[in-house]
Amino acid sequence: MKDILRLLSYLKPYWHFQVLFIFCALGNSGCSLIWPWLRKILIDDVFIPKNAELLLPTCGFYALTAAGMYFFRFGTTYFPAKVSENGSKDIQFEAYHHLRKLGFKFYDTHQTGKVMATFTSDTPTAVQGFNLFAGDYIINGIMLVVTLGIITYINWQLCILSLLLVAVNIIIPAVLDKPLGRMGEEIQEQNALLSSKLQESIAGSRELKGLGKEFYDLKNLRQFIERLIAIGIRHGLIRQAGGGFTIILFWLAQGLIFFIGGGYVLRDAITIGELLVIIHYFGNVHAPVSQLVKLHLGIPSIMVAARRIFAFFDEHEEESQEGTPIEHIEGRVQFSDVSFEYNEAEPILQEMNFQAEPDEMVALVGPSGAGKSTLISLIPRFYDPQQGSILIDAIPTQEIQIQSLRAHIGIVFQDPYLFAESISYNIRLGAEDPEAVTHEEVVAAAKLANAHDFIMNFPEQYETKVGERGVRLSGGEQQRIAIARVLIRDPRILILDEATSSLDAESEALVQEALTRLMAGRTSFVIAHRLSTILDADKILVLKEGRLVEVGTHAELIQRGGVYHDLFQKQFTGIQAGNSVIGITEIT
């Protein structure tokens, strides 16, 4: 019930459309109640007594009622659609806004497809279902009461028969509620899983084709689809069985009314017109009861969808928007007794202590899984440490407003994400206000990133669409666009996460030259795969099993003969003359 009340709060701003819907629905119901009474008048007061004077006004009123029904039916379609579309839009927008405030832990533990299902499947199911449920429940309830009242006015005995039908129909939802609820939840879950699988399959199409396995995942997809179909068929059969049972009861009861009502006509207790009115109104009793049963059977699906939506909304916003904004920083970064773990009792970083001075280049090296990427992800507060503190210019990062903190940090990932927009758009995205960036500033950043020349070779130059994830560009070109994006940001702190590890020699040279320009005058943290790229680092941090085991320059660490020395020896062989390295050849 709590989820339904929360859902109602999103529809509340559009209550006037709901009122208009109820007005039109009542008008439509009123017209449908008038029609059989007009038929009674035509039979009892016009045709049997051959009263020609009432024929024209009765038929005219009949036509007017038909026109009114057309108008009201239009409103019963249009106004609910307005409520549903606006309510869905508001929920989806707030969900997207909430998504942006969730921390990396959420993205690490939730599949993209399941999150997408909240927007594309759960929201329409909950909003449209509840909107129709609320309005139709009121209208059909009123219709049922009014119709039973009219039947009682004509013949109370026949009304009792109608009430028995209502009582039997109330039993059906009570029996089917639980199985339909379970299946509704399973359908929503399977839809989310299927969406996730499809998203993953599309995103990995290049890899699957490269492996010659483009049809390999069809078996899994087919199993998901077949399971979804099977559940959907069972769900539909049960719902239809419930609805079909009410139809059978209707025809049986209608036959009984013809039999009993016919006796009343033969005894002149009621007229033929009144019997036809009762028969028609009995259908009006069945219609709202049948609709109420169907609405009730649809409640489990609405509840499941609403529960999934608000379970997403209740995800903890790990990144607080509170804190003090900072306009300028020098770039001094300090780790003080920092420990971090993704899962309890599984430490990733332990008691990290070091300080990076402004404009220093700090390299992070160590074997795979040592915690290098985790360490740099703590600086922009993608995660917060469980112990210790990280300080920027002696201010704990948790006391700095998070958007203000990140405005001073630029990151170039090993696999940068480019959006399926223009090159210009992807570069401007790095600025604090992308729309305020001029074309000249974009070009200047691209030139510094060694990207201008290849951009100008495209027919549309800076307006060239890069494709999904930058698929139209090579790896080196993507990296240089990412570097230009950071350059236009002009951050004081720079993070390079193995930015050249997957490039060929020519691309690496161009990217390395651009990175050298980028690091000038900035505090830089560099995760190095190739140790040749960090020989000139001011400070090298050597990590092993989540601990900082060595700190120093390249020369100091080589002379020390520890972990760094061993890593270096594994990558390089040298021909020494005296104390100088004459040549270095990288082992590949």
C-alpha positions in Angstrom: 0.0 0.0 0.0 2.9 2.3 0.8 4.2 2.0 -2.8 0.7 2.8 -4.2 0.5 5.9 -2.1 4.0 7.0 -3.4 2.8 6.3 -6.9 -0.3 8.4 -6.3 1.9 11.4 -5.3 3.3 11.5 -8.9 -0.2 11.6 -10.4 -1.5 14.2 -7.9 -0.3 17.2 -10.0 -2.6 16.0 -12.8 -5.7 15.5 -10.7 -7.7 17.9 -12.9 -7.3 15.5 -15.8 -8.4 12.7 -13.6 -11.5 14.7 -12.6 -12.3 15.3 -16.3 -11.9 11.6 -16.9 -14.3 10.7 -14.1 -16.8 13.4 -15.5 -16.6 11.9 -19.0 -16.8 8.3 -17.7 -19.9 9.2 -15.6 -21.4 10.9 -18.7 -20.7 7.8 -20.8 -22.2 5.6 -18.1 -25.2 7.9 -17.9 -25.8 7.7 -21.6 -25.6 3.9 -21.5 -28.2 3.9 -18.7 -30.6 6.2 -20.6 -30.5 4.1 -23.8 -32.4 1.0 -22.5 -35.0 3.3 -20.9 -35.6 5.0 -24.2 -36.1 1.5 -25.7 -38.7 0.8 -23.0 -40.5 4.0 -23.9 -40.5 3.1 -27.6 -41.9 -0.4 -26.9 -44.4 0.4 -24.1 -45.4 3.9 -24.9 -45.0 4.2 -28.7 -45.1 0.9 -30.6 -47.7 -1.1 -28.6 -50.2 1.8 -28.1 -49.3 3.2 -31.6 -48.5 6.6 -30.2 -46.9 8.5 -33.1 -46.5 11.8 -31.2 -43.8 10.3 -29.0 -41.8 8.7 -31.8 -39.9 11.8 -33.1 -38.9 13.2 -29.7 -37.9 9.8 -28.4 -35.8 9.0 -31.4 -34.3 12.6 -31.3 -33.3 12.2 -27.7 -31.9 8.7 -28.6 -29.7 10.3 -31.3 -28.6 13.1 -28.9 -27.6 10.5 -26.3 -25.5 8.7 -29.0 -23.7 12.0 -29.8 -23.1 12.6 -26.1 -21.7 9.1 -25.7 -19.2 9.7 -28.5 -18.0 12.9 -26.8 -17.7 11.3 -23.4 -15.9 8.2 -24.8 -13.3 10.4 -26.4 -12.7 12.0 -22.9 -12.4 8.6 -21.2 -9.5 7.8 -23.6 -7.8 11.3 -23.8 -7.6 12.3 -20.2 -6.2 9.1 -18.7 -3.5 9.2 -21.4 -2.6 12.7 -20.3 -2.3 11.5 -16.7 -0.3 8.4 -17.6 2.1 10.1 -20.0 2.8 13.0 -17.6 3.1 10.8 -14.6 5.4 8.4 -16.4 7.6 11.3 -17.6 7.9 12.7 -14.1 8.9 9.3 -12.6 11.4 8.6 -15.4 13.0 12.0 -15.1 13.3 11.7 -11.3 14.6 8.1 -11.7 17.3 9.4 -14.1 18.2 12.2 -11.7 18.4 9.7 -8.9 20.6 7.5 -11.0 23.1 10.3 -11.4 23.4 10.7 -7.6 24.1 7.0 -6.9 27.7 6.0 -6.2 29.8 3.6 -8.2 28.9 0.7 -5.8 25.4 0.7 -7.3 26.8 0.5 -10.9 29.1 -2.3 -9.8 26.3 -4.4 -8.5 23.4 -3.8 -10.9 23.0 -4.9 -14.5 22.4 -2.1 -17.0 19.4 -3.9 -18.5 17.7 -4.3 -15.2 18.1 -0.6 -14.5 16.8 0.2 -18.0 13.7 -2.0 -17.3 12.8 0.5 -14.4 12.4 3.2 -17.1 11.0 1.2 -20.0 8.8 -1.4 -18.4 8.1 -0.9 -14.7 7.1 2.7 -14.9 4.5 2.4 -17.7 3.1 -0.7 -16.2 2.7 0.9 -12.8 1.5 4.4 -13.9 -0.9 3.4 -16.7 -2.2 0.4 -14.7 -2.9 2.4 -11.6 -4.3 5.3 -13.4 -6.9 3.2 -15.2 -7.4 1.1 -12.1 -8.3 4.2 -10.0 -10.6 5.8 -12.5 -12.3 2.6 -13.7 -12.8 1.3 -10.1 -14.7 4.4 -9.2 -16.8 4.5 -12.4 -17.6 0.8 -12.5 -18.5 0.9 -8.8 -20.9 3.8 -9.3 -22.3 2.1 -12.4 -22.9 -1.1 -10.5 -24.7 0.7 -7.6 -27.0 2.8 -9.9 -27.8 -0.2 -12.1 -28.8 -2.3 -9.2 -30.9 0.5 -7.9 -32.9 0.8 -11.1 -33.4 -3.0 -11.3 -34.6 -2.9 -7.6 -37.1 -0.2 -8.6 -38.5 -2.3 -11.4 -38.4 -5.7 -9.6 -36.6 -6.4 -6.3 -36.6 -10.2 -6.7 -34.6 -10.0 -10.0 -32.2 -7.6 -8.2 -31.4 -10.3 -5.7 -30.3 -12.6 -8.5 -28.0 -9.9 -9.7 -26.5 -9.5 -6.3 -25.8 -13.2 -6.1 -23.7 -12.9 -9.3 -21.8 -10.0 -7.7 -21.1 -12.1 -4.7 -19.7 -15.0 -6.7 -17.5 -12.7 -8.8 -16.0 -11.3 -5.6 -14.7 -14.7 -4.7 -12.7 -15.1 -7.9 -10.0 -12.4 -7.3 -9.5 -13.6 -3.7 -8.6 -17.1 -5.1 -6.4 -15.9 -8.0 -4.6 -13.0 -6.2 -1.6 -14.9 -4.9 -0.7 -17.0 -8.0 -1.1 -13.9 -10.2 1.0 -11.8 -7.9 3.8 -14.4 -8.0 3.7 -14.7 -11.8 3.5 -10.9 -12.2 6.7 -10.5 -10.2 8.4 -13.3 -12.2 7.3 -11.7 -15.5 8.8 -8.3 -14.5 12.0 -10.0 -13.3 12.3 -12.0 -16.6 11.6 -8.8 -18.6 14.4 -7.1 -16.7 16.8 -10.0 -17.3 15.9 -10.2 -21.0 16.5 -6.5 -21.3 19.9 -6.9 -19.7 20.8 -9.8 -21.9 19.8 -7.9 -25.0 21.8 -4.8 -24.0 24.8 -7.0 -23.3 24.5 -8.9 -26.6 24.2 -5.7 -28.6 27.1 -4.0 -26.8 29.3 -7.1 -27.3 28.4 -7.6 -31.0 31.9 -6.8 -32.2 33.6 -9.2 -29.8 31.1 -12.0 -30.7 31.6 -11.5 -34.4 35.4 -11.3 -33.9 35.3 -14.7 -32.1 33.0 -16.2 -34.7 30.3 -16.6 -32.0 27.7 -14.2 -33.2 25.0 -16.9 -32.8 26.4 -18.4 -29.6 24.3 -16.4 -27.2 21.0 -17.0 -29.2 20.5 -20.2 -27.1 20.5 -18.2 -23.9 18.3 -15.5 -25.3 15.9 -18.1 -26.7 15.6 -19.7 -23.2 14.8 -16.3 -21.6 12.2 -15.6 -24.2 10.6 -19.0 -24.0 10.5 -18.8 -20.3 8.9 -15.4 -20.5 6.4 -16.6 -23.0 5.5 -19.6 -20.8 5.0 -17.5 -17.7 3.0 -15.0 -19.8 0.8 -17.7 -21.2 0.1 -19.1 -17.7 -0.6 -15.7 -16.4 -2.9 -14.9 -19.3 -4.7 -18.2 -19.0 -5.4 -17.7 -15.3 -6.6 -14.1 -15.9 -8.8 -15.3 -18.8 -10.1 -18.2 -16.8 -11.2 -15.8 -14.1 -12.8 -13.5 -16.6 -14.3 -16.4 -18.6 -15.9 -17.8 -15.5 -17.8 -14.5 -15.0 -19.0 -14.6 -18.6 -20.4 -18.2 -18.1 -22.2 -17.0 -15.0 -23.6 -14.1 -16.9 -25.2 -16.2 -19.7 -26.5 -18.7 -17.2 -28.0 -15.9 -15.0 -29.4 -14.1 -18.0 -31.2 -17.2 -19.1 -32.6 -17.5 -15.6 -33.8 -13.9 -15.8 -35.5 -14.5 -19.1 -37.3 -17.5 -17.5 -38.3 -15.7 -14.3 -38.9 -12.4 -15.9 -41.0 -14.0 -18.7 -43.3 -15.3 -16.0 -43.8 -11.8 -14.6 -44.7 -10.5 -18.1 -47.2 -13.3 -18.6 -48.8 -12.4 -15.3 -48.7 -8.7 -16.2 -46.5 -7.9 -13.2 -44.1 -6.1 -15.6 -44.2 -4.9 -19.2 -42.2 -6.3 -22.1 -40.3 -3.0 -22.1 -39.4 -3.3 -18.5 -38.2 -6.9 -19.0 -35.9 -5.7 -21.8 -34.7 -2.9 -19.5 -33.9 -5.5 -16.8 -32.1 -7.7 -19.3 -30.0 -4.8 -20.6 -29.3 -3.5 -17.1 -28.4 -7.0 -16.0 -25.7 -6.8 -18.7 -24.7 -3.5 -17.2 -24.3 -5.3 -13.8 -22.2 -7.9 -15.5 -20.0 -5.4 -17.3 -18.8 -3.4 -14.3 -18.5 -6.6 -12.2 -16.4 -8.2 -14.9 -14.4 -5.1 -15.3 -13.8 -4.8 -11.6 -12.7 -8.5 -11.5 -10.2 -7.8 -14.3 -9.0 -4.7 -12.6 -8.5 -6.5 -9.4 -6.6 -9.3 -11.2 -4.3 -6.6 -12.6 -3.4 -5.2 -9.2 -0.5 -7.7 -8.6 1.3 -6.5 -11.7 0.8 -2.9 -10.7 2.1 -3.6 -7.2 5.1 -5.5 -8.5 6.1 -2.7 -10.9 5.6 -0.1 -8.2 7.7 -2.0 -5.7 10.5 -2.3 -8.3 10.4 1.4 -9.1 10.5 2.5 -5.4 13.1 -0.1 -4.5 15.3 1.7 -7.1 14.4 5.1 -5.6 15.3 3.8 -2.1 18.8 3.0 -3.3 21.1 5.0 -1.0 22.6 8.1 -2.6 26.2 7.4 -1.5 27.5 10.7 -2.9 26.4 13.6 -0.7 25.8 16.9 -2.5 26.6 18.7 0.7 29.9 20.2 1.6 31.9 23.3 1.0 32.6 24.3 -2.7 36.2 25.2 -3.5 37.0 27.6 -6.3 40.8 27.1 -6.5 43.2 24.4 -5.3 47.0 24.1 -5.4 46.8 20.4 -6.0 48.4 18.9 -2.9 46.9 15.4 -2.3 47.4 13.5 1.0 46.4 9.9 2.0 46.3 9.5 5.7 45.9 5.9 7.1 43.5 5.1 4.3 41.9 1.6 4.2 39.2 0.5 1.8 37.2 -2.6 1.0 34.4 -3.3 -1.5 33.1 -6.2 0.5 33.3 -6.6 4.3 36.4 -8.5 5.5 38.0 -8.3 2.0 40.5 -5.4 2.3 41.7 -3.9 -1.0 43.8 -1.0 0.4 45.4 -1.1 3.8 46.9 1.9 5.8 47.9 4.0 2.8 50.0 7.0 3.7 51.7 9.3 1.2 51.6 12.9 -0.1 51.7 14.3 -3.6 52.9 17.9 -3.9 51.5 20.4 -6.4 52.7 19.8 -9.9 54.3 16.4 -9.0 54.0 13.4 -11.3 53.1 10.4 -9.1 53.3 7.0 -10.7 51.5 3.9 -9.3 53.0 0.5 -10.2 52.4 -3.0 -9.0 51.1 -6.4 -10.1 47.5 -6.8 -11.3 45.1 -6.7 -8.4 47.4 -4.6 -6.2 44.8 -1.8 -5.8 46.1 0.8 -8.1 42.8 1.6 -9.9 41.0 1.5 -6.6 43.4 4.0 -5.0 42.9 6.6 -7.8 39.1 6.1 -7.7 39.2 7.4 -4.1 40.5 10.8 -5.1 37.4 12.0 -7.0 35.3 10.1 -4.4 33.9 7.4 -6.7 34.2 5.5 -3.4 34.8 6.7 0.2 37.3 4.8 2.4 36.1 3.0 5.4 39.1 4.2 7.4 41.4 7.2 7.3 41.0 10.4 5.2 42.0 11.8 1.8 42.9 15.5 1.9 43.1 18.1 -0.9 45.2 21.1 0.2 44.7 19.9 3.8 40.9 19.7 3.4 39.2 16.3 3.8 37.5 15.4 0.5 34.3 14.4 2.4 34.0 18.0 3.5 34.2 19.3 -0.1 31.1 19.5 -2.2 31.5 16.6 -4.6 30.8 18.4 -7.9 33.2 21.2 -6.8 35.8 18.5 -6.0 35.5 16.8 -9.4 35.6 20.1 -11.3 39.3 20.3 -10.3 40.1 16.7 -11.4 40.6 15.3 -14.9 40.6 11.6 -15.7 41.8 9.8 -18.8 40.8 6.1 -18.6 42.4 3.2 -20.5 39.1 2.7 -22.3 37.6 6.2 -22.6 33.8 6.4 -23.2 32.8 8.5 -26.1 29.1 9.3 -26.7 27.4 8.7 -30.0 27.5 12.5 -30.8 29.9 14.7 -32.6 33.6 15.1 -31.9 33.0 18.6 -30.8 30.3 17.5 -28.4 32.6 14.9 -26.8 35.4 17.5 -26.3 33.1 20.2 -25.0 31.6 17.8 -22.4 34.8 18.2 -20.3 34.1 21.9 -19.6 32.2 23.1 -16.6 29.6 24.7 -18.9 29.8 22.8 -22.3 27.4 25.2 -24.0 29.6 28.1 -23.3 32.7 26.6 -25.0 33.6 28.2 -28.3 34.7 26.3 -31.4 38.1 28.0 -31.1 38.5 26.6 -27.6 37.6 23.1 -28.9 40.1 23.4 -31.7 42.9 24.6 -29.3 42.3 21.6 -27.0 42.3 19.2 -29.9 45.6 20.6 -31.2 47.3 20.2 -27.8 46.0 16.6 -27.8 47.4 15.9 -31.2 43.9 15.3 -32.5 43.3 18.2 -34.8 45.0 16.7 -37.9 43.0 13.5 -38.0 39.8 15.4 -37.1 40.2 17.6 -40.2 40.5 14.5 -42.4 36.9 13.7 -41.8 34.4 15.3 -44.2 32.4 16.8 -41.4 35.5 17.5 -39.3 34.5 18.5 -35.7 30.8 17.7 -36.4 31.7 14.1 -37.3 29.6 11.6 -35.3 31.9 9.1 -33.6 29.3 6.3 -33.3 28.4 4.3 -30.2 31.3 4.3 -27.8 33.4 6.0 -30.5 33.4 3.0 -32.8 34.3 5.1 -35.8 37.6 6.1 -34.3 40.7 4.0 -33.6 41.9 3.4 -30.0 44.6 6.1 -30.3 42.1 8.6 -31.8 39.7 7.9 -29.0 42.4 8.5 -26.4 43.3 11.9 -28.0 39.7 13.0 -27.9 39.6 12.0 -24.2 42.7 14.0 -23.6 41.3 17.0 -25.4 38.2 16.7 -23.2 40.4 16.9 -20.1 42.4 19.8 -21.5 39.3 21.9 -22.0 38.5 21.2 -18.4 41.9 22.6 -17.3 42.0 20.6 -14.0 44.7 21.0 -11.3 44.7 17.3 -10.5 45.1 14.7 -13.3 44.5 11.0 -13.2 45.8 8.7 -16.0 44.6 5.1 -15.7 46.9 3.1 -18.1 46.0 5.6 -20.8 48.5 4.1 -23.4 48.6 0.4 -22.4 46.5 -0.9 -25.4 47.9 1.3 -28.2 50.3 0.6 -31.0 53.7 2.3 -31.1 52.7 5.1 -33.4 49.5 5.9 -31.5 51.3 5.6 -28.2 53.9 8.2 -29.3 51.2 10.7 -30.3 49.2 10.1 -27.1 52.3 10.2 -24.9 53.3 13.6 -26.4 49.8 14.9 -25.7 49.9 13.5 -22.2 53.2 15.2 -21.5 51.6 18.6 -22.4 48.5 17.7 -20.3 50.6 16.9 -17.2 52.6 20.1 -17.3 51.8 22.3 -14.3 49.4 19.7 -12.8 49.5 17.2 -10.0 49.4 13.9 -11.9 48.7 10.4 -10.9 49.7 7.8 -13.5 49.0 4.1 -13.4 51.8 2.7 -15.5 51.7 -0.6 -17.4 54.8 0.2 -19.3 57.4 1.3 -16.9 59.2 3.2 -19.7 56.5 5.9 -19.4 57.2 6.8 -15.8 61.0 6.9 -15.6 60.8 10.6 -15.0 58.1 10.5 -12.3 58.8 12.7 -9.3 57.5 9.9 -7.1 56.7 6.2 -7.7 54.3 4.4 -5.4 54.8 0.6 -5.5 51.7 -1.4 -4.4 51.5 -5.0 -3.5 48.5 -6.8 -2.1 46.8 -3.6 -1.2 49.8 -2.1 0.7 52.2 0.6 -0.1 55.5 -1.2 0.0 57.9 1.3 -1.7 58.1 5.0 -2.4 60.8 6.8 -4.4 62.1 7.9 -7.7 63.0 5.4 -10.4 66.7 5.7 -9.6 66.2 5.3 -5.9 63.9 2.3 -6.3 66.3 0.5 -8.7 69.1 1.1 -6.3 67.0 -0.3 -3.4 66.6 -3.6 -5.2 63.0 -4.3 -4.0 59.6 -5.0 -5.7 60.0 -2.2 -8.2 63.5 -3.4 -9.2 62.0 -6.9 -9.8 59.1 -5.5 -11.9 61.6 -3.4 -13.9 63.9 -6.4 -14.5 60.9 -8.5 -15.8 60.1 -5.8 -18.4 63.6 -4.7 -19.5 67.1 -6.0 -20.3 69.9 -3.6 -20.4 73.5 -3.5 -21.7 75.4 -1.7 -19.0 78.7 0.1 -19.3 80.1 1.2 -16.0 77.1 2.6 -14.0 75.2 3.8 -17.1 72.5 2.1 -19.1 73.6 2.1 -22.7 70.5 0.6 -24.2 67.1 -0.6 -23.1 65.0 -3.0 -25.1 61.5 -3.8 -24.0 60.7 -7.5 -23.8 57.4 -8.2 -25.6 
